[in-house]
Amino acid sequence: MSALITPSLVALDKSLGNDRADVIRRLAELVVAQGRADQVEGLFADALAREEKTATGIPGGIAIPHCRSTSVLEPTLAMARLDPKVDFGAKDGPADLVFFIAAPEGADQAHLKLLSKLARSLIKKDFTAALRSARNEQEIVDLVEEALEAAPAKREGAAPARSDAPAASTTSAASAVSPDPAAREASTPESATRAKRLVAVTACPTGIAHTYMAADSLVAAAKERGIDLQVETQGSSASTPLDPSIIEAADAVIFAVDVDVRDKHRFAGKPVINAPVKRGIDEPGVMVDEAIAAADNPNARRVADSSVPRADDDRAGESVGGQLKRALLTGVSYMIPFVAGGGLLIALGFLLGGYDITDFADDMVLNNSLWNLPTEFPETAQGAVGAYLGAVFFKIGALSMGFLVPALAGYIAYALADRPGIAPGFVVGAVAAFMNAGFLGAIVGGLLAGYVAMKIGKLSVPRWLRGLMPVVIIPLLASIVASGLMLLVLGGPIAALTVALNGWLSGLTGTGAVLLGVILGLMMAVDLGGPINKVAYAFAVAGLGTGAVDNQAPWQIMAAVMAAGMVPPLAMALATVLDRRRFSLAERENGKAAWLLGSAFISEGAIPFAAADPLRVIPAGMLGAAVTGALVMGTGVTSQAPHGGIFVFFAIGNVVMFVVSILVGMVISALAVVALKRLAVRRHTEKAAAESVAA
């Protein structure tokens, strides 16, 4: 294994710039100059993108910018002792010690463990003091190598660890505490007050530094308070789950995470303190104190249990707006498979059986078979076999689409109340479909059923009744309330509104249709899979079930949304071909993938480009997507499929114009982003020249 750091990778008492971006760029240049990476811009872009997610400054005047990058050839540490200091986002001020951790995209476990171990060493005051007093680059290298070779048992505030796991995935609060809860319990008199036991999970997007530093910080803070704290680090250098008996014995749990906790259900019902991973480094003592207080507070937030409605859980601090958005997006995500399968099957039915198959389908399916083909069928059908198979496909698709409204309502309710909300949600969705209230009825009914189920779940009931609540009482009462209101009060007005909305959409022609296409295109490109994008997509998918041969407006809207959503990733892919010099190596690699992602209608393929340069990429993408949306709506292109891009061409009406519209938008966006990048470079050059003349 080659050395992670050499004297040539150390810069002592130098100025590397005035802000964190300057410092990261200079350190990236140092790594490339030593042959450890092959592209400065790619490494710099990846490290800066990671920095923008979470600041890497930590208390004590230290910063640890880090990333995984395809530009890195071998795991590397570059270190700088800055003069003057530079702000890296730590609460206690700027940093003078900066370690830049550069890992290859496919770094091996051995190297990742060493990188993680170095990060853990940086929270020790004696180690950082030695770094500040080092007289030359070789002393820095010796100190780092000594820290990497140190036995884990010697770490301050940590339990003895296995010799084969220097970056252990579980850490005990004190070496004197037995890891066996039963043994500890036996050693304590029953009459004595039992010390609190805590468990924690730490995780960050990269899983190299913050994950392990937060774990050690929390362990040290717990040890100072005489608290037994066991930590599960869900990072890069392996992760061993906490023993179920340890979780069971814990009084509370701490989640110091920037990503979802894996297998979160293991902690269900435990009082929880949930915060970003950086808080576990900056305020470990505060988090431990909060967890101790939560353990004694019957009203504390708790980790959600999927068998009961979410009441006092780790989402308790969620705003009403956030709750509504999450519920709607959950409903749409679960509804999409019904719409996708149903829409594609209906499209196949029309392809084989002709557009008049709707008049023949029921009779053909019930009274014919492959051995008894129909004698009467549409003239546009592909013969008797095509007519029969078209009728079968159409009928299966129509039945699948029939679940659209109940599934949307059911899973909206599920997002609010977990499993007890599903039954009342599906029931109120079926009532909304019966009342012709459409997707608007599904949204209103699902929210109503979910909130009613959630409120009923919060009621205090006798112990003997608790087992019946999620499977009988909550579904029964929530169905009566939500469906009763839909039948008696809400269904009629919502149905009338739905009819009016469908009539307005059906009547859109000319300028009105083009304007709607522009709006939908802008929404699809503004946040690339974010909330605004999802609103436009949900609007198109929810209305897809109301489309018909004599009412193709919903199909046109779906086509506009899908085509516009394909433009940003395809445009970025084209831009990396038109002007390679304006893009880093990592971006050029992302551009290759973006061809496929864009073709399949995965707008998120443009996110790496937008994250690196949002002020140029996003406006350029919006421009092309708006043009594409307008062209699709203006030319009457339709789509009966909610997803798939060009791969569901058979479900696209006027597929030639669909492709032309996408190509036009793609070219416009690609040229726009290249022009904006060139303009930015020219302005930067002119500014630098002006400063040089002034000097």
N, C-alpha and C positions, 0 to 999 in steps of 0.2 A: 504494500500500500504506500503510495507516494506521500510525502509530507504535505499536510494541509496548509502550512504557512512557512514561508522562508523570509530571511531578512529583506529580500527584494520586494516583498509584499507589505512592508511596514513603512509608514511615513510618520516621522516624529517631529512634533512641535512645528508644524507647517500650517499655512492657510490653504485650504482646499476650496475656498469659495465662501459666499455669504449666506447661502441657504442649503437646505438638505439636498435639493436636486443637484446643486453644484458638487457637493461632497460625494454623492453617490456616483455621479458621472466620472469624477476623478478616480475614485476607487475602481470603477468598472474599467477605466483605461489602464489602471495599474494591473488588473487581473489579465487583461488582453495582452498587455506588453510582456507579461511573463509566460505567454503561451498557454494560459489556463482556460481561455475562452477565445472564440474566433470572431466575435462581432461586438463592438462597443455599444452600438445603438440598440441592438437586441437585448443585451444584458441590462443596460441602463433602463430601457422601457419596462422590462419585466420587474426589475427591482423597484422602480418608481411606482408602478401599478400596485405592487404589494404595499408600498409605503402609504399610498393614498387610501387603502382599505382600512388600515389601522396604523397610527403613528408608532414608530419603533423606539422612541425615546423612553427610558425607564429611570426611576429615581436614582440619584447618585452621579449625575452627569455622564450617563452612558447611553449609547444608541446602538442598536443591532439591526441595521437594514439587512434584509435577506430575501432570497427568492430561489425558485427553481427555474431554470431557463434552458432552452434548447441551444443557446449560445455557449453554455459552459461545457468544457471538455472534461474536466475533472474537479472534484470537490475542492473548494479553495476558501481560505480565510485571508482577507486583507484588513490591515489594522491601521488606524490613524490616531495620533494624539494631536488634537487640533489646537491651534493658536492663531486666531481667537476661536472661542467656542461657537457652536452653531445649534440653533433650536431644532430639535427633532420631536417636539411635541410632549416632552415630559412635564409633569406638573411643577417640578422643583427647578425648572430652568433649562438652559442650553447644555449641550453635551460637549465634553472634551475628549472622551474615549469613544471611538467608533470602530466597531467590528463589522465588516461587510462579509456576510456568509453567502457564497455562491455555490449552489448545488446543481448538478446536471438533472435534467428531467427524469432520468432513470437511475438516480444515485442508489448504490447498494446499501444494505442495512448497516454494514460496519461503519461506513463513512457517516451515515445519518446519525448513528448513535454518538459518534465523536462530536459532530456539529452540535447536537443537542446537549451534550455534556459540557461543552464550552459555554453555551448559553447559560446553563445552570450555574457555572462557576462565576459568572459576571455579577451575580447578586451578592457575592461574598466580599465584604469590605477589605479583608486583608489581601485578596487577590487584586482588586482594583487599585489599592494603595501601592502595591508592588509594581503594577503597570505604570502608574504615574511617576514613580521614582526611578524607573529603569533608565540607564544612561545611554543605551544604544539599541539598535534593531535586534542584535543577537540576543540580548537579555530579554526582550519581549518574546522572541521565539521560544527561548528556554522556559519562560514562565508559562506560556501557552501549552507547550508540550508536557510540562510537569502537571498542569491541571488536567490534561487529557489522559494522562497515565495514572492519576491518583485513584486509589480504591474508593468505590462509592461509600463504604462504611465510614470514611474519614470526613465526609461532607458534613458541614455544620447543619444541625437541625434535621438530619435524615437518619432513618433506620438503617441497620446493616442490610445491604442488598446482595442479590446473587452476583457472584463474580462474573457471570457470563452476560449480565445485563446492565452495563454502565448507565444507560438511560432508561432505568426501570420504568415500567408502566404503572406500578403501584408503589406508593411511598408511605411509610408509617410516620407518625408524629414524633415518636421517641424510641430509641433503641431499647429502652427498658420495658417497653410495653409489648407484651406478647401478641403476636398476630392472631392468635386463636381467641375469639371472643369468649368461648366457654371457659378457657383457662383463666382469663382475666377475671371473669365473673366469680370463679371459684376462689380466687385469691382475695376477694373483697368481702368483708362481712356483710351479710344481708341487711343488717341494720344501718350500715353506713350509706351515706348519700352517694349514689353512683355518679361519677364524672360523665359529662356529656361526651357522646361519640358522634363524630361527623364523618361523612364521606363527601368526596368532591370529584368532579370530572372537569378536566381542562382540555381545551382544543382550540386551535386556530387554523385558518385556511391553509397555511403552508405546513404546519406541523413540525417545524424545526426548532424554533427558539421560544416563542411566547408560551407554547403549550407546557414546556418543562420548567420555564422560569416561574410561571404562575403556580405550578404544582409545588415547587420548592418554597416559594414565598408563603403560600398558604400553610404548608407544613411547619415552617419556622414560626409563623404567627400563632399557630395552634399550640406548639410546644411551649411558647412563652406563657400561654394561659393554662397550661396543664391539661390540654384537650387532646384526646385521641382522634387524629384525622388520618383517614386513608384516602389516597388520591388515585384515580384512574386517568392516565394521560392518553388521550386518543390522538396520538401524533404519528410521525413518520417512522420513528425507530421502534416499531412494534408496539402493540397494545394488548396487555393482559387484563381481561375484565375483572372487576372486583368480585371476590367470593360472595355468593348470595347470602351466606350467613353474616358477613360483615355489613352488607346493605340492610339486612333484616334488623340487626342490632343498632343501626344508626338512628340518632334522634333527629337529624336534619341532613339535607344535602345542599352542596354548593355547586352550581354550574357556572364556571368561568369559561365561557365558550363564545366563539364567533361563528360557529357552524352548528348544525343540528347534532344533538347528543345521540350516539348510536345506542340502540336498544334502550330507549328512555323508559319503556314500560317497567323495567326492573326496579325503578325508584318510585313507582306509583304510590300515591298517598303520603309520601314524605314531605314535611315542610321544606320549602326550597328557597334559596337565594340565587337569583339568576342575573348575570351581568356579563359584559364583554370580558374576554380573556385578559385584556390589559389592566382591568381593575384588579384582577387577582395579583398583579405585580405591583401596581401603584398603591392599593389599599387592602392588602391581605388581612391585616388586623381588623379593619372595619367589617369586612365580609365575614370573618369568623365570629365577631361579636353579633352581627346580624343573624347568623345562623343559630347561635346559642339562644338568642332572644326568640327566634321563630320556633325553636324546639319547645319552648314553654308557652307559646301563644296558640290557643285553639283556633284562632281566626287567621293564622298565617297562610300565605299562598302555599299550595301543595302541587306536587307533580300530578298531572292528569292521569286518571284511571279510565281506560276506554270502556269499562263496563257501566259507568254511571255518567250522568250529564256533567259537563264542565261547570263547576260552581266556584269553589275556592281553590283554584289550581294556579299553575305558573303562567297562565294567560290572564290572570285577574287584573293586571294593570293595563290591559289592551283597551284602547279607546273605542267608542261606539263605531266611529268611522272605520277603524282598522278591523273591527269585528265584522262589520257588514261586508267590507271588501273581501276578507278572507272567506266568509261564508259563500258569497256569490261566486268567487273563483273556484272554490271547492266544488260547488254544484255544477258549474260548467265543465270542470275537468272530468268529473264522473259521468256527465251526460254525453261527452264527446264520443265515446265508443259506440253508444247506441246510434248517434247521428251518423258517425263515420261508416259503420257497417250498413246501416239502413240506407243512407244516401247512395253509397256505391252500388248496393244491390238494386235499388230502384233505377239507377242509371243503366246498369246492365240489362234490367228488364226492358227499358225503353229501347236499348240498342238491339236486342234480339227480337222483341215483340212489337216494336213500333210504338208511336206515341198514343195510339188508341188502345193500348193493352189494358188501360184502366177499366175499360168497358167490358172486357172479356175475362180478366184475371180470376175473379172468384169462381166463375162457372168452370173455367178450364182446370183450375187446381182441384176442384171437388169432383169433377165428372170425367176427367181424362187422366192418362198416365203415359209413360214412355212406350207402353205396349198398346195404348189406345189413344193415339194422337187426335187432336181436335180437327174437325173438318171445316169449321168456321173460325176464322181468325182475321186480324187486321191485314189489309193489303200491304202495309209497310213492314210486316213481320218477315223474318228470315226463314220462311217456310213453316211447315207444321211443327217441326222439332224446335225451331227458333221461337215460335209463338208459345209453345208449351213451356219451354225453359224460361222464356221471358216472363211468362205469367208466374212461374214459381219464384223466380228472383224478385219480381215486383212485389209479390205478396209477402215474402219474408222481410223484404226491406220496409214495406209499409207497416208491418207489425212491429218491427224494430223501432221505427220512427214513432210508433204509438207510445213508446216508453219515454219519449223526450220530455214531456211536461211532468209526469210523475217522478222520473229520475232527477230532474233538475230540482224540484221541490224537496224530494226526499233527501238529497245529499246537501242541500242548503241547510235543512234542519239538522242533519247529521253533523255538519261543521259547527253548529251552535251547541248541540246537546249530546253529541256522540251517539252511540247505538240506540239509546231510548228515543232519539228523535227521528230515526229512519222510518218506522211504521207510520206515525202520524204525518210525516212529510210526504210519503208516497200516497197516503190516502187523500190528503188535501190536494195533491197534484192531480190525482185521478178525478176528484171533484172539479178542479179547475178545467181539466180537459172536457169533462161532461158539460160544463157551463160555457164552453167555447171561449174561456178566458185566456187561453194560450200561454205563452211564456211569461207574460206579465202576471197572470194569475199564479203561475208556478213560483215566481219570485216572491210575490206577496204572501202566498200560502206557505211556502217553505220557511220564510222568516218568521211568520206567525207561529207555525208549528214548533219551530226550534226554540223560540223564546218561551212559549208556554211550557214545553217539556223541560227547559232549563229551570224555570221558576218552580215548577212542581217538584223537580229534583232537589231543590234547596229546602223544601219543607222538612221540619223535624217530625219524624214519625217513630212509633215504637219499634224496638229492635226486631220483634217478630214480623213486622210488616216490611222491613227494609229489603228482604230478598225478593219480594213481589214487586217492588217499585219499578225497577228497570224493564221487567218483562211483561208486566200486566198493568199496573196502576198508571204509570206515566204514558205509555202508548194509548191506553183507553181514554184517559181524560184529555190528553192533548189532541187526539183525533176528534173527540166530540167538540171541543172548543174551536179548533182551527177549521175543521170541515163544516161545522155548523155555521160559523161566521161566513165562510165562503159561500155556502148555499143560501143563507138567509139575507146576507147584507152585501158582501163584497163581489160576488160572482157576476151579477148583472152589470154594474157599472164598469168593472174591468173588461168584461166581454164587449161592451159597447166601445170602450177605448181601444181595444184590440182591433175591432172591425174598422174603426176610424183610421188607426195607424196603418193597417193593411191597405185600406183604400187610398190613403195618401201616397204610400210607397208605390202602389200599382199605377198611380196616375203620374208618377214622376217621368217626365220626358225632357229632352232637350237640355236647357240650361240647368233646370232643377236637378236632373240626374247627374250631370257633370259636376255640379257643385257638391252634391253628396259624395261623389267619388273622390273629389279633392279632399274633403274633410276626413273621410275614412283613410285615405292614403297618408295624410299627415299624422293621424292617430296611430297608424300601424308603425310608423318610422320614428316617432319622437322618443320612445323609450325602449324599443326593441325587446318586446316580451314583458315589459313592465306593466303597471296598472292601467295606463291609458291604452296601450296596445291590447291588453286583455279585454278592456271594455268594448272596443270596436269589434274584436273577434267574438266575444260573447254575444253581442248584438246580432252579428251575422249568423252565428250558429243557432241561436235560440229561434230565429225567424225562419230557419231553413225548412222546418217541418210544414210551414204554411205555403210553401211554393207549389205550384202546379203548372200545367201546360198553359192554362189561361191566366195565370198569375205568376209571372217569372221574375218579378221584382226582387223577392228574397234570394233567388238564385243569382241574380245580377250583383246584389250586395255581397254575397259570399264570394263571387268571382273577384270583385274589386278588392276585398279585404285580403284574399289569398295572393293575388298578383302583386299588390302593393307591399305585402309583407315579404315577398321574395326579393324585392329590389335591393334593399340595403346590403345583404351579404353578397349577392351577385355583383353589385357595383364595387364593393371593396375588393372582391376577387379580381375583377377587371382592372381596377386601379393599380393593383400590385404588378400587373403585367404591363400596363401602359407606361408606368414610371417607377421602376423598381428602386431607384435611388432614394425615393421619398419614404421608403418603408424599411423597417428593421428586418433582420433575418427571421425573427420570430413572427413578424407580421406577414412576411412573404409565405412562410409555412402555413400560417392561419388562412392565408388567401387561397391556398390549394384546397383546404378543407371547405372553405366558404362556397366554392362552386357546387359541391354536392349539397351542403346545408341549404343554400339558397334555392336550389332546384327542387328540394323537398319541402319548401315552405317552412324553414326553421330560421326565423328572423334573428335568433340569438347568435347566429354565425357572424354577425357584424359587431358583437359586443366587444371582442378584444380590440378592435380598431377604435371603437367609440370610447373605450376606457382610456386608451392612450392619447387620444386627441379628440375630445368630445366637441370642441368649439368648431371644428371643421367637418368631422365625419357626420355628426347628427344633422346639421342643416343641409348638407349635400344629400344625405339619404332621404330626408323629408321632401326635398325638391323633386327628386326622381319618382318617389312613391306617390306624390300628389298627382304628377302627370300620368302615371300608370293608372291610378284609380279613376281619373277623369276619362281616360281613353276607354277603359273597360266599361264604365257605366254609359258613356256616350255611344258606344257601338253595340250595346246589348249583349255582351258576353255573359254567359251563365256558368255556374258551377253547382252541381248537386252533391259534391263531396266537400266536407269541411276541412280537409287536410290532404296532404300528399303532393301538392305542387304539380309539376309537369308529369309526375308518375301516375296521376289519375286523369290522363288526357281524355279517356273515354267518357268521363263524367262532365267534360267541359263542352259547353255549346259555343260554336265559333272558335275552335281551338287555335286557328291561325291568328286571329286578332288577339287572342289571349297571349300568345307567344310574342307577337309584335309589340303589344303594349308593355310587356315586361322588358323586352330588349330596349325599347325607347327609354324607359325610366332608368334602366341599368346604365346605359351610355351617358345619360344626362348626369346622374349622380357620380359616376366615375370621373367624368371630365370636371365636374364641380369640385370634388375633393382634391383632385390633382392640382387644379388651379389655385385653390385656397392654400394648399401646402406650399406651392411655389411662391405665392404672394407673401406668406409668413416668412419664408427663408429670405426673400428679397428685402423685406422690411428689416429683418434682423441684421442683414449684411450692411444695409444703409445706415442703421443706427450705430453699428460697430465702427463703420468708417467715419461717421460724424464725431464719435467720441475720440477716435484716434487723432483726427485733425484738431479737435479742441485741446487735446492733451499736448 
